[in-house]
Every structure is written in C-alpha cells, then in structure tokens.
Amino acid sequence: MSFITILLNGAQMSCAPNTSVLAFLTDQNIGQEISQNGVAVAKNGTILAKPLWDDIHLQNNDKLDIFTLVAGG
C-alpha cells in the first residue's frame, strides 16, 4: 500500500491516498476534540466547513492546520 505525505500543523504525517479529512483526524485521535465548537480546520489555507470534512479528501503534500478560537480581553 502506498502512502501520501501531508503536514498537520507543520508536522509531517502520512496516510493512505484519498483519506477524508475527518477520517485522518479521527485516525490521529483528534477527531472528537475538533468536532466541538470553536475549532476550525484549514486545508491548504482554506477553512473547511465542518459538514464537508468527510467529503474532502487529502492528496499528497496537502497542508492541514487546526485552529482553536480563544476569547479574551
């Protein structure tokens, strides 16, 4: 089986080709954490709507960034 390389918050990772964003994040044991409100995922600089996480698939050299919104003053 071949694997592709992606960057998750700057760290190099690998997964099977055509893995969905949701499946990848779940495999990394962070799927449940990011499903909460206040967390966003960007693929190659574009924020992904949560309902699409299972429909968008990863390709070699994709870059995923996870953002947590923090309130403060």
C-alpha positions as CSV (number, residue, x, y, z in Angstrom):
1,M,0.0,0.0,0.0
2,S,1.3,3.4,-0.9
3,F,1.1,6.4,1.4
4,I,0.9,10.2,0.9
5,T,2.6,12.9,2.9
6,I,0.7,15.8,4.5
7,L,1.6,18.5,7.0
8,L,-0.6,18.7,10.1
9,N,0.2,22.0,12.0
10,G,3.7,21.9,10.5
11,A,4.4,18.2,11.4
12,Q,4.9,15.7,8.6
13,M,2.5,12.9,8.7
14,S,1.4,10.1,6.3
15,C,-1.9,8.4,5.4
16,A,-3.5,6.4,2.7
17,P,-4.4,8.2,-0.6
18,N,-7.9,9.7,-0.7
19,T,-8.4,9.6,3.1
20,S,-11.0,12.1,4.1
21,V,-10.1,15.0,6.4
22,L,-12.4,13.6,9.1
23,A,-11.0,10.1,8.8
24,F,-7.5,11.4,9.0
25,L,-8.2,13.5,12.1
26,T,-10.0,10.6,13.7
27,D,-7.1,8.3,13.0
28,Q,-4.8,10.8,14.7
29,N,-7.1,10.7,17.8
30,I,-8.1,14.3,17.5
31,G,-11.4,13.9,15.5
32,Q,-13.6,14.3,18.6
33,E,-11.6,17.2,20.0
34,I,-12.0,19.2,16.8
35,S,-15.7,18.4,16.3
36,Q,-16.5,20.8,19.2
37,N,-17.5,24.5,18.6
38,G,-14.6,26.9,18.4
39,V,-12.3,24.7,16.4
40,A,-11.6,25.2,12.7
41,V,-9.6,23.2,10.1
42,A,-7.9,24.7,7.1
43,K,-6.7,22.7,4.1
44,N,-4.0,24.5,2.1
45,G,-5.0,27.8,3.6
46,T,-8.8,27.5,3.1
47,I,-11.1,27.0,6.1
48,L,-13.3,23.9,5.7
49,A,-16.9,23.8,6.7
50,K,-17.4,21.0,9.3
51,P,-20.2,19.3,7.3
52,L,-17.6,18.8,4.4
53,W,-14.8,17.2,6.5
54,D,-16.0,13.7,5.5
55,D,-16.4,14.7,1.8
56,I,-13.0,16.4,1.3
57,H,-10.1,14.0,0.6
58,L,-6.4,14.5,1.2
59,Q,-3.8,14.5,-1.5
60,N,0.0,14.3,-1.4
61,N,1.6,17.4,0.1
62,D,-1.7,18.9,1.5
63,K,-1.3,21.1,4.5
64,L,-3.8,20.9,7.3
65,D,-3.9,23.5,10.1
66,I,-6.2,23.3,13.2
67,F,-7.2,26.5,14.9
68,T,-8.9,26.9,18.3
69,L,-10.7,30.1,18.9
70,V,-9.9,31.8,22.2
71,A,-11.9,34.5,23.8
72,G,-10.2,37.1,26.0
73,G,-9.8,40.7,26.6
